Amino acid sequence: MRRNMMKLVKVTSCLLLVSVTVSAATDEQCLGFDPQPNLVDYLGASLNYETADSICCHNHRYAEYRGYLAAPEVDLFGRLNPDEETIFYDSVCGIPLFIAPRGRTFEEFKKESLKHGWPSFRPEELVSENVIIHNNGRMESKCLTHLGHNLPEGGIDRYCIDLVCIAGAPLSFDDEIVKVMMDDVIITADELNATNYTSSAEKFSGKTSNERPLVITIFVIASFIIASMTFCFVKNNCDKSKNTHTDLPTIA
């Protein structure tokens, strides 16, 4: 019984480990390229290149720290023009990813982003041809730059995005990485007509993180099984002990 319990513990531990690593990368992120060097002074801000490289090209899970967009050396909304839309480009391959604010005011865009701590975009602001939303809510560009996650709010998709991954400059057809991507269906910076562009993104895609509920479910089931096995093990030992005492001779 004890040996079976140890096997069960090992199996459930493996299940938990698998459940929290299901999103491990299988393709080379950023197509093997590095973030653009000039992202460090995006719009006159001071961004950290090592953070961009780590978050955008060597990661599927973690993010820049919450509130990074409002740090004194960054101050994103203090650098954007409140009277016009801004096109945000991939920090690696320079393809357009978001056009914002669109369908709302600059103040609404700013308020939502500052509330959550990361630039927050809505479906009509997404350049849908250039972004992949995975079933678990993780988002990346067509050049496999990690962007962030889809965290719906109010029944509408809300894209919570790392600033360092959308702080790029537009690249042209002549750039090597753009040439590598030409077999894919994308809209390059040269092709985008922001004035006439309409996103085809769904208002609510249903694609969002289900990783935490999965981990919790497996943990609860595993805990229940281990508790049941422990109970049976203890009860079995108690029963054996009772039988041993019953078999002892009575002393007159």
C-alpha positions as CSV (number, residue, x, y, z in Angstrom):
1,M,0.0,0.0,0.0
2,R,2.8,2.4,0.9
3,R,4.6,1.7,-2.3
4,N,1.4,2.3,-4.3
5,M,0.9,5.7,-2.5
6,M,4.4,6.8,-3.5
7,K,3.8,5.9,-7.1
8,L,0.6,7.9,-7.0
9,V,2.3,10.9,-5.6
10,K,4.9,10.7,-8.3
11,V,2.3,10.4,-11.1
12,T,0.2,13.4,-9.8
13,S,3.3,15.5,-9.4
14,C,4.2,14.8,-13.1
15,L,0.6,15.7,-14.1
16,L,0.9,19.1,-12.3
17,L,4.3,19.7,-13.9
18,V,2.9,19.0,-17.4
19,S,-0.1,21.2,-16.8
20,V,1.9,24.3,-16.0
21,T,4.4,23.8,-18.9
22,V,1.9,23.1,-21.7
23,S,2.7,26.4,-23.3
24,A,6.4,25.8,-23.7
25,A,7.8,27.1,-27.0
26,T,8.1,24.7,-29.9
27,D,9.1,27.2,-32.6
28,E,12.0,29.5,-32.6
29,Q,10.7,32.8,-31.3
30,C,11.2,36.0,-33.3
31,L,12.3,33.7,-36.2
32,G,15.7,33.8,-34.7
33,F,16.1,37.5,-35.0
34,D,16.8,40.1,-32.2
35,P,14.8,43.1,-31.2
36,Q,15.5,46.3,-33.0
37,P,18.3,48.3,-31.3
38,N,16.5,51.6,-31.6
39,L,13.6,50.5,-29.4
40,V,15.6,51.7,-26.4
41,D,14.6,55.3,-27.2
42,Y,11.1,54.7,-28.4
43,L,9.3,58.0,-28.7
44,G,12.0,59.5,-26.6
45,A,11.5,57.1,-23.8
46,S,14.1,54.9,-22.2
47,L,13.3,51.3,-22.6
48,N,15.4,48.4,-21.4
49,Y,16.8,46.3,-24.3
50,E,17.5,43.2,-22.1
51,T,13.9,43.2,-21.0
52,A,12.7,43.4,-24.5
53,D,14.9,40.6,-25.7
54,S,13.9,38.4,-22.7
55,I,10.1,39.1,-22.8
56,C,9.6,39.2,-26.6
57,C,12.0,36.5,-27.9
58,H,12.7,34.1,-25.1
59,N,9.4,33.8,-23.2
60,H,5.8,32.7,-23.5
61,R,4.6,33.4,-20.0
62,Y,6.1,36.4,-18.2
63,A,5.7,40.2,-18.8
64,E,7.4,43.5,-18.1
65,Y,6.4,44.6,-14.6
66,R,3.0,46.1,-14.1
67,G,3.0,49.9,-14.5
68,Y,6.1,49.9,-16.7
69,L,4.3,52.0,-19.2
70,A,3.9,54.8,-16.6
71,A,7.4,54.7,-15.2
72,P,9.1,58.1,-15.3
73,E,11.7,57.0,-17.9
74,V,8.9,55.6,-20.1
75,D,5.7,57.7,-19.6
76,L,4.0,56.3,-22.7
77,F,0.9,58.4,-22.6
78,G,2.8,61.5,-22.0
79,R,4.6,60.9,-25.4
80,L,1.7,59.9,-27.5
81,N,-0.2,62.5,-29.5
82,P,-3.8,62.6,-28.0
83,D,-5.2,64.0,-31.2
84,E,-4.3,61.2,-33.5
85,E,-4.1,57.5,-33.8
86,T,-0.7,55.8,-33.2
87,I,0.5,52.7,-35.1
88,F,2.4,50.3,-32.9
89,Y,5.0,48.1,-34.7
90,D,6.5,44.8,-33.8
91,S,9.8,45.4,-31.9
92,V,11.5,42.7,-34.0
93,C,10.2,42.6,-37.5
94,G,8.5,46.0,-37.7
95,I,5.1,44.9,-39.0
96,P,2.1,47.0,-37.8
97,L,0.2,45.3,-34.9
98,F,-2.2,47.9,-33.4
99,I,-3.7,51.2,-34.4
100,A,-5.0,53.1,-31.3
101,P,-7.1,54.6,-30.1
102,R,-9.8,53.5,-32.4
103,G,-13.5,53.3,-31.6
104,R,-12.8,55.1,-28.3
105,T,-11.2,58.3,-27.1
106,F,-7.6,58.7,-26.2
107,E,-8.5,59.2,-22.5
108,E,-10.4,55.9,-22.5
109,F,-7.4,54.1,-24.1
110,K,-5.2,55.7,-21.5
111,K,-7.5,55.0,-18.5
112,E,-7.9,51.4,-19.3
113,S,-4.2,50.8,-19.9
114,L,-3.1,52.6,-16.7
115,K,-5.8,50.7,-14.7
116,H,-4.4,47.3,-15.8
117,G,-0.7,48.3,-15.9
118,W,0.0,47.4,-19.5
119,P,-1.1,48.9,-22.9
120,S,-4.6,47.5,-23.4
121,F,-6.1,47.2,-26.9
122,R,-9.5,46.3,-28.2
123,P,-10.4,44.2,-31.3
124,E,-11.0,47.1,-33.7
125,E,-7.5,48.3,-32.9
126,L,-5.8,45.0,-33.9
127,V,-4.1,44.6,-37.2
128,S,-5.6,41.1,-37.3
129,E,-3.6,39.8,-40.3
130,N,-0.4,40.2,-38.3
131,V,-1.3,38.8,-34.9
132,I,-2.0,35.2,-33.7
133,I,-4.3,34.7,-30.7
134,H,-3.8,31.1,-29.4
135,N,-6.6,29.2,-27.8
136,N,-5.1,29.7,-24.4
137,G,-5.1,33.5,-24.9
138,R,-1.4,33.9,-25.5
139,M,-0.7,36.4,-28.3
140,E,2.2,36.7,-30.7
141,S,2.9,38.4,-34.0
142,K,3.3,36.6,-37.3
143,C,7.1,36.8,-36.8
144,L,6.6,34.9,-33.5
145,T,7.3,37.8,-31.2
146,H,5.6,37.3,-27.9
147,L,3.1,40.1,-27.3
148,G,1.0,39.4,-24.2
149,H,-2.3,37.8,-23.5
150,N,-6.0,38.2,-24.3
151,L,-7.9,39.0,-21.1
152,P,-11.5,39.8,-22.0
153,E,-13.4,42.4,-20.1
154,G,-17.0,43.3,-20.3
155,G,-17.7,40.5,-22.8
156,I,-15.1,41.9,-25.3
157,D,-11.5,40.8,-25.9
158,R,-8.9,43.0,-24.3
159,Y,-5.3,42.5,-25.3
160,C,-2.9,43.1,-22.5
161,I,0.4,43.8,-24.3
162,D,4.0,44.3,-23.3
163,L,5.2,47.8,-24.4
164,V,8.7,46.6,-25.1
165,C,7.3,44.2,-27.8
166,I,5.4,46.8,-29.7
167,A,8.0,49.6,-29.6
168,G,9.5,48.9,-33.0
169,A,10.0,51.0,-36.1
170,P,8.4,50.0,-39.5
171,L,10.5,48.0,-41.8
172,S,10.3,47.8,-45.6
173,F,10.2,45.0,-48.1
174,D,14.0,45.2,-48.4
175,D,14.7,44.2,-44.8
176,E,15.8,40.6,-44.3
177,I,13.3,39.6,-41.7
178,V,10.4,40.9,-43.8
179,K,11.7,38.9,-46.8
180,V,11.7,35.8,-44.5
181,M,8.0,36.4,-43.7
182,M,6.7,37.0,-47.2
183,D,5.4,33.5,-47.5
184,D,3.0,34.2,-44.7
185,V,-0.1,36.4,-45.1
186,I,0.8,39.7,-43.5
187,I,0.3,43.4,-44.0
188,T,3.7,45.2,-44.1
189,A,4.2,48.7,-43.0
190,D,4.4,49.7,-46.7
191,E,1.1,48.1,-47.4
192,L,-0.9,49.4,-44.4
193,N,-3.4,52.2,-45.1
194,A,-4.3,53.1,-41.6
195,T,-7.1,55.5,-42.6
196,N,-9.0,52.8,-44.5
197,Y,-8.0,49.8,-42.6
198,T,-10.7,47.7,-40.8
199,S,-9.8,44.9,-38.4
200,S,-11.4,41.5,-38.9
201,A,-10.8,40.5,-35.2
202,E,-13.8,39.0,-33.4
203,K,-15.3,41.1,-30.6
204,F,-15.1,38.0,-28.3
205,S,-13.0,35.2,-29.6
206,G,-13.4,32.9,-26.6
207,K,-9.6,32.5,-26.6
208,T,-8.3,33.2,-23.2
209,S,-6.2,31.6,-20.5
210,N,-7.6,28.3,-19.1
211,E,-4.3,27.2,-17.6
212,R,-5.1,28.2,-14.0
213,P,-8.4,26.3,-13.8
214,L,-6.7,23.2,-15.3
215,V,-4.0,23.3,-12.7
216,I,-6.5,23.8,-9.9
217,T,-8.7,20.9,-11.1
218,I,-5.7,18.5,-11.3
219,F,-4.5,19.6,-7.9
220,V,-7.9,19.1,-6.3
221,I,-8.4,15.6,-7.9
222,A,-4.8,14.6,-6.9
223,S,-5.3,15.8,-3.4
224,F,-8.6,13.9,-3.1
225,I,-7.0,10.7,-4.4
226,I,-4.0,11.0,-2.1
227,A,-6.3,11.7,0.9
228,S,-8.4,8.6,0.1
229,M,-5.3,6.4,-0.3
230,T,-4.0,7.8,3.0
231,F,-7.3,7.0,4.8
232,C,-7.3,3.5,3.4
233,F,-3.7,3.0,4.4
234,V,-4.3,4.1,8.0
235,K,-7.6,2.2,8.3
236,N,-5.9,-1.0,7.0
237,N,-3.1,-0.6,9.6
238,C,-5.6,0.0,12.3
239,D,-7.6,-3.1,11.3
240,K,-4.4,-5.2,11.3
241,S,-3.6,-3.8,14.8
242,K,-7.0,-4.7,16.1
243,N,-6.8,-8.2,14.7
244,T,-3.4,-8.6,16.4
245,H,-4.7,-7.6,19.7
246,T,-7.7,-9.9,19.3
247,D,-5.5,-12.9,18.7
248,L,-3.5,-12.3,21.9
249,P,-4.2,-14.9,24.6
250,T,-6.2,-13.7,27.6
251,I,-4.4,-13.7,30.9
252,A,-6.6,-14.9,33.8
